[in-house]
Amino acid sequence: MYLYHFGMRELPFTLTPNTNFFLGLEPHNEALAVLLTALKTGEGFIKVIGEVGTGKTLLCRKLLNEIPEHFVTAYIPNPYLKPDELRRAVAVELGVKQAQRMSVQLLTQRIQQRLVDLHNQGHSVALILDEAQALPSESLEALRLFTNLETETRKLLQVVLFAQPELDKRLDENKFRQLRQRITFAYRLRSMTSKEVFHYIQHRMYVAGYRGAMLFNSGMCHKIYKATGGIPRLVNILCHKILMLAYGQGLYEVKSAHLKAAVNDTEDTKLSFFDKKKLWLLGGFLFALVVLYRFKDNVIGLLP
């Protein structure tokens, strides 16, 4: 790959969420602050919504790293589970022994007892689910019943949902109104601005070990922003391909031609600045046709 070519220790634009590359951009800092504040208040459900590729999983892992020490966490990365499967997954995460062998009734009792024991030991418990829009309806209801467990002052279990906007559409259904009313804190992640894309790219290059001349200048970063809409995952994909193309040509700089090739090879990128040039030409041609049509009589009169 291009690591040694550009003098880097590791790939800067991989799609694997790596908290070493976490950049405290405004939306992620705000979301993390909301999550930590909500968890400290001891309320039931907390929700973070974001489009595909906006960094929900990275934020989720950052939360797991920074959550206060008195919290015991149960992390479910793939919640496409039936209610019984979800209960067993939660039980395993909480350290309930022989959870896979118990009946549903006994398992529920053991989870309740485990939550009470942890509370008596001074711990708070947070159940964190990534990709929560994939939860079956019955499992969403099971989650709500989990949060019925409480003392006079706080819930024994708090639930953090990281999800795509599809979850909001599902929660709008009347049958989920009880769960919807229990969501006390919510945050919606936005995409990056042009300036944030510039800082994001420079930050990842630096963390990866690059110390040479700036490869992605502000103009190039703005074009990447226009092509990706500021979605971090798409930014990563384009930058990775751009560096591969430059390396393949033996170059130590990136060019607009590399970006054009990367955009043409990447789905979900928006109309690029290259296409806009074509639109300007097409627009000029159409304008000329309109003028010619409106003044056709004058033009015909000038013909021999």
C-alpha positions in Angstrom: 0.0 0.0 0.0 1.0 3.6 0.2 2.2 3.6 3.9 5.9 3.7 3.3 5.5 5.9 0.1 4.0 8.7 2.2 5.9 7.9 5.4 2.9 6.8 7.6 2.7 4.3 10.4 -0.8 3.1 9.7 -3.6 3.7 7.2 -5.4 7.0 8.0 -8.7 6.4 6.3 -9.8 2.9 7.2 -13.5 2.3 7.8 -12.9 0.4 11.1 -13.9 2.7 14.0 -10.7 3.5 15.8 -10.9 5.8 18.8 -7.3 6.8 18.3 -8.5 8.8 15.3 -11.3 10.4 17.2 -11.5 14.2 16.5 -13.5 16.3 18.9 -15.7 17.9 16.3 -18.6 20.0 17.5 -21.4 17.4 16.8 -19.5 14.5 18.4 -18.4 16.6 21.4 -22.0 17.7 21.9 -23.4 14.2 21.6 -20.8 12.8 24.0 -21.6 15.5 26.5 -25.3 14.8 26.2 -24.7 11.0 26.7 -22.5 11.5 29.8 -24.9 14.0 31.4 -27.9 11.8 30.7 -26.2 8.8 32.2 -25.3 10.7 35.3 -28.9 11.7 35.9 -30.0 8.0 36.0 -32.9 8.3 33.5 -34.2 5.4 31.4 -33.6 5.8 27.6 -31.1 7.9 25.7 -31.1 8.1 21.9 -28.5 9.1 19.4 -29.6 9.3 15.8 -27.4 9.7 12.8 -27.4 8.9 9.1 -25.2 6.1 7.7 -21.6 7.0 8.0 -21.8 9.9 10.4 -19.7 8.2 13.1 -22.2 6.6 15.5 -20.2 3.5 16.1 -17.0 5.5 16.7 -18.9 7.7 19.2 -20.3 4.6 20.8 -16.8 3.2 21.4 -15.6 6.6 22.6 -18.5 6.5 25.2 -17.5 3.0 26.3 -13.9 4.3 26.9 -14.9 7.4 28.8 -18.0 6.3 30.8 -17.4 6.8 34.5 -15.8 3.9 36.4 -18.8 3.2 38.6 -20.8 2.1 35.5 -21.1 -1.5 34.4 -21.8 -1.7 30.7 -23.5 -4.2 28.6 -22.6 -3.6 24.9 -24.7 -5.2 22.1 -23.2 -4.3 18.7 -25.7 -6.3 16.7 -29.2 -6.0 18.2 -31.1 -8.0 15.5 -32.1 -10.4 18.3 -35.4 -11.8 19.4 -36.5 -11.0 22.9 -35.2 -14.2 24.4 -31.9 -13.8 22.5 -31.6 -10.2 23.7 -32.2 -11.2 27.3 -29.5 -13.8 27.1 -27.1 -11.4 25.5 -27.7 -8.9 28.2 -27.3 -11.5 30.9 -24.0 -12.7 29.5 -22.7 -9.1 29.3 -23.7 -8.5 33.0 -21.9 -11.7 34.1 -24.9 -13.9 34.8 -23.6 -17.5 34.9 -25.1 -20.2 32.8 -27.4 -17.7 31.1 -27.6 -19.8 27.9 -29.1 -22.8 29.8 -31.9 -21.1 31.9 -35.6 -20.8 31.2 -36.8 -17.4 30.2 -38.5 -16.9 33.5 -35.5 -17.9 35.6 -33.2 -15.8 33.3 -35.4 -12.7 33.9 -35.2 -13.2 37.6 -31.4 -13.6 37.5 -31.0 -10.4 35.5 -33.2 -8.5 38.0 -31.2 -9.9 40.9 -27.9 -9.0 39.2 -29.1 -5.4 38.6 -30.1 -5.1 42.3 -26.8 -6.6 43.4 -24.8 -4.1 41.3 -26.9 -1.2 42.6 -26.2 -2.3 46.2 -22.5 -2.4 45.3 -22.7 1.3 44.2 -22.7 0.6 40.5 -24.9 2.0 37.7 -25.7 -0.2 34.7 -25.9 1.0 31.1 -27.1 -1.2 28.2 -25.6 0.2 25.0 -27.0 -0.9 21.6 -25.5 0.0 18.3 -27.6 -0.2 15.1 -30.7 -0.1 17.2 -33.0 0.5 14.2 -32.6 -3.3 13.5 -34.3 -4.3 16.8 -37.4 -6.4 16.2 -40.6 -4.8 17.6 -40.9 -7.5 20.3 -37.4 -6.7 21.4 -38.1 -3.0 21.7 -40.9 -3.8 24.0 -38.6 -6.1 26.0 -36.2 -3.2 26.4 -39.0 -1.1 27.8 -39.9 -3.7 30.4 -36.2 -3.9 31.4 -36.3 -0.2 32.4 -39.3 -0.8 34.7 -36.8 -2.0 37.3 -36.0 1.0 39.5 -35.5 2.2 43.0 -37.2 5.3 44.6 -34.4 7.5 43.1 -33.2 6.0 39.9 -33.5 3.3 37.2 -31.5 0.1 37.8 -30.8 -0.1 34.0 -30.3 2.7 31.5 -30.5 2.1 27.8 -28.5 4.0 25.2 -29.7 3.6 21.6 -27.4 4.4 18.6 -29.5 4.2 15.5 -30.2 5.4 12.0 -33.2 7.7 11.4 -35.4 4.7 10.6 -35.7 4.1 14.3 -37.5 7.4 14.7 -40.0 6.4 12.1 -40.7 3.2 13.9 -41.1 4.9 17.3 -43.7 7.3 15.8 -46.0 4.3 15.6 -48.7 4.3 18.2 -47.8 1.0 19.7 -44.4 2.4 20.8 -45.8 5.5 22.5 -44.8 4.2 26.0 -41.3 3.6 24.9 -41.2 6.9 23.1 -42.2 8.8 26.2 -39.4 7.2 28.2 -36.6 8.7 25.9 -35.5 11.6 28.1 -32.5 12.6 26.2 -31.9 12.5 22.4 -29.3 13.9 20.0 -29.1 13.9 16.2 -25.7 13.8 14.6 -25.1 16.0 11.6 -22.6 15.7 8.8 -19.4 17.8 8.8 -19.0 21.3 7.4 -16.4 22.1 4.8 -14.0 23.5 7.5 -14.5 20.4 9.6 -13.7 18.2 6.7 -10.4 20.0 6.3 -9.5 19.6 10.0 -10.8 16.0 9.9 -8.5 15.0 7.0 -5.4 16.8 8.5 -6.0 15.2 11.9 -6.2 11.6 10.5 -3.1 12.1 8.4 -1.2 13.4 11.5 -2.4 10.6 13.8 -1.3 8.1 11.1 2.2 9.5 11.2 2.4 11.7 8.2 4.7 14.7 8.6 5.3 15.8 5.0 4.0 18.8 3.0 0.2 19.2 3.1 -1.3 16.7 0.7 -5.0 17.8 1.0 -5.1 21.6 0.8 -8.3 23.6 1.7 -9.4 23.7 -2.0 -9.2 19.9 -2.3 -10.9 19.4 1.0 -13.8 21.6 0.0 -14.2 19.6 -3.2 -14.2 16.4 -1.1 -16.9 18.0 1.1 -19.0 18.9 -1.9 -18.7 15.3 -3.2 -19.5 13.6 0.1 -21.8 16.0 1.8 -19.5 15.9 4.8 -20.2 12.3 5.7 -17.1 10.9 7.5 -17.3 7.4 6.0 -17.5 8.8 2.4 -14.6 11.2 3.2 -12.5 8.2 4.3 -13.3 6.2 1.2 -12.4 9.1 -1.2 -9.2 10.0 0.6 -8.1 6.4 0.7 -8.6 6.0 -3.0 -6.9 9.3 -3.7 -3.8 8.3 -1.9 -3.8 4.9 -3.6 -4.0 6.6 -7.0 -1.2 9.0 -6.2 1.0 6.1 -5.0 0.1 4.0 -8.1 1.5 6.8 -10.2 4.6 7.3 -8.0 3.6 10.8 -7.0 4.0 12.5 -3.7 1.1 14.9 -4.2 -2.6 14.5 -4.9 -4.3 16.0 -7.8 -7.8 16.9 -9.0 -7.6 14.0 -11.4 -7.2 11.6 -8.5 -10.3 13.0 -6.8 -12.3 12.8 -10.1 -11.3 9.1 -10.5 -12.2 8.4 -6.8 -15.6 10.1 -7.1 -16.4 8.2 -10.3 -15.5 4.9 -8.5 -17.6 5.6 -5.3 -21.3 5.2 -4.9 -23.3 7.7 -2.9 -21.0 10.6 -3.6 -23.0 13.6 -4.8 -22.7 15.6 -8.0 -19.0 16.4 -8.2 -17.5 19.7 -9.2 -16.4 18.1 -12.5 -20.0 17.4 -13.4 -20.9 21.0 -12.6 -18.5 22.2 -15.3 -20.5 20.1 -17.7 -23.7 21.6 -16.4 -22.4 25.1 -16.9 -21.6 24.3 -20.5 -25.0 22.7 -21.0 -26.6 25.7 -19.4 -24.8 28.1 -21.7 -25.9 26.0 -24.7 -29.5 26.0 -23.6 -29.4 29.8 -22.9 -28.1 30.3 -26.4 -30.9 28.2 -27.9 -33.5 30.3 -25.9 -32.0 33.5 -27.2 -31.9 32.2 -30.7 -35.5 31.1 -30.5 -36.8 34.4 -29.1 -35.0 36.4 -31.8 -35.4 33.9 -34.6 -37.3 36.3 -36.8 -34.4 38.9 -36.6 -31.9 36.2 -37.2 -33.8 34.9 -40.3 -34.1 38.4 -41.6 -30.3 38.7 -41.6 -29.8 35.6 -43.6 -29.1 36.0 -47.4 
